[in-house]
Amino acid sequence: MKITSVMLAAIGMLVAIPAVRADDEAMQVQALMDKTAPAIVTVKSILKSAAKGDGQGQDSESPIAMQGVVVSADGLVMLTNLAFAPARAMELVGRGGGAEAGAMKVNPTNIKVMFAGDDKEYDAFLAATDTTLDLAFVKIEGLGDKKLAFVDFTVSGMATVGQRVLSIARLQKGFDYAPFYQSGRICGMISKPRKALMLEGSIASFGLPIFAITGEPIGVLSTVVAGSSDDASAAGASFNTFLRY
């Protein structure tokens, strides 16, 4: 009977440990969301498309809304550059850019940044683009004394294959921009054409940070095109990697 009691106690301990770990992980995820969500913003713009040179395409205007992340206390916002680069976007979906995309120039105008819980739309301008990392940066104007939450990339975490990682994003306006998290795991690493980490899972918000579950930023979801033009898997590889920031 003593042996049976000991065995039952051991089994009870083994059953309880995963529950404790699950609770701890949920608390870490909640803490990350509470800290990061205020830095996730909506960036609205009117994209003006115009034919370049002898292009036969018609000029047009189209509204667009994207998610970005504040990365400095003075209002610098990082987001994906794909909406501003039609040739690059077409390349990534396997259409090779083409003459049509190359003949179009896209100019973002009337840029506005919106914070959850704040009805004001803040004016912003396109400060820089990085076509290598497929990132764009807009600068918010007229902040006054508004204090901004931001993601500090100067303090980064380590990344290893098999590690669980998270990203914080927001739903659309119809859902009141409610924050939610996406999760995945690092499934591999590449060194060419540039150092990057491959990602599997539900994370799909380009231009947003990737975090360790303990809260440290370890990268940003971006794109990588294979260096070899005859690699048939280049387009597919572009969508499951994120670059170290």
Summary of the structure (lengths in Angstrom):
residues: 245
radius of gyration: 21.7
end to end distance: 59.6
largest distance: 90.8
contacts: 721
relative contact order: 0.16
helix: 25%
strand: 38%
